[in-house]
Amino acid sequence: MSLTVSNISKSYKNVKALENISFKVNEGELFGLIGPDGAGKTTLFRILTTLLFADEGTASVGSLDVVENYKDIRKNIGYMPGRFSLYQDLTVEENLNFFATIFGTTINENYDLIKDIYVQIEPFKNRRAGKLSGGMKQKLALSCALIHKPKVLFLDEPTTGVDPVSRKEFWDMLKRLQEKGITILVSTPYMDEAALCDRVALIQDGKILEIDTPKAIVSRFPKSILNIKANSMYGLIEALNAYPHKHSAYPFGEFVHYTDTRNDFDPEALKHYLESKNLSNIRIEHTQPTIEDSFMELAK
């Protein structure tokens, strides 16, 4: 099933959570909604999964309208909310059986769909869900969202608070699910996960900044980026922010990513300036832009 969002807006009193959001997710696509906390990702997911009404605009899953056909949509989608919402007093197996029963199916009937995921938590099937680790909770929630064989899967920040190994395993699982023809819409604040999607929508303050493949978005980055390092990160950022030709400067791991207002400038002159600010062990080198750099530039 494809997914169409047309001019969706939503406000909470005086706060504009979403403003004129429009995009389309193709059938079988892994589409990412990328943005920080408070960008409007969860509000949009709740509208698309028929849990919340939009103030303006329309949305549909396939040919089904999210308002008029909400019952039919719920039969065809799987939803994994950002907060772990399964029954913590029930065991792994009891949770899975419960959700299968709600949708009129059984674990055995759709076991082929969840097998790769469930085998990792099956040794703990008699353990209460509340006693599972973060990674195991994540796998159980995904299994429950898949147990009725949905055509569209909504995953709201599924890897938040999960260790790096579990994050990688989770994305590997999503790729395998995509190969089975499931359309996947995933939201995340982690910019590095954007590269794992077919296409992404960058969202900030309830507005879409850009929609395209991660590679295409990065290719349009308009400036040359420098990796800059010195003996004091705080002093370095302070000095760069005071530099007359600074366009942007923000921490990026152990470096500061810096762009200049001039297209053609001498990094040596910048180095001399930083030395005049009592900084030492200065290292300056050119680097390639990332999706995070693109987001920061668009957000400006």
HUMODA-V830945 format. One line per field, one symbol per residue. ss: DSSP state (2 for helix, 1 for strand, 0 for the rest). phi: phi as a letter, one per 30 degrees, with the letter a starting at -180 (. if undefined). burial: 1 if it has 24 or more other C-alpha atoms within 12 Angstrom, else 0. A space follows every 10 residues. Layout:
ss->???
phi->???
burial->???
This chain:
ss->0011111111 1100111111 1111100001 1111000000 2222222200 0000011111 1001100002 2222221111 0000000000 1222222222 2200000000 2222222200 0222000122 2002222222 2222220000 0111110000 0002222222 2222222220 0011111100 2222220011 1111001111 1102222220 0000111110 0022222222 2200011111 1100111111 0000002222 2222220000 0011111000 2222222220
phi->.dbbbbhdba bchccddbbh dbabcddidc ccccldeidj ddedddddci cacddbjbab ciccddcdcd dddddcbcbc ddcdbddddd dedddddddd decibbdddc dddceedddd cedcdcdded cddedddddd dddddcdchd cbccbchdcd icdedddded dddddddddd jddbcbcadd dddeddcdbb cdbbhibdda badedddddc ddbdccdbba dbdddddddd dcdecdcaaa dbidccdbbc dcdbbceddd ddddddcicb hdbbadbddc dddddddddd
burial->1111110111 0000011111 1111111111 1111110011 1111111111 0011101111 1101111001 0011111111 1101011000 1111111111 0010011001 0011111100 1000101111 0101111111 1111111111 1111111111 0000011001 1011101100 0111111111 1111111111 1111111111 1111001100 0011111111 0110011011 0010011111 1000111111 0000001001 1001000010 0111000011 1111111100
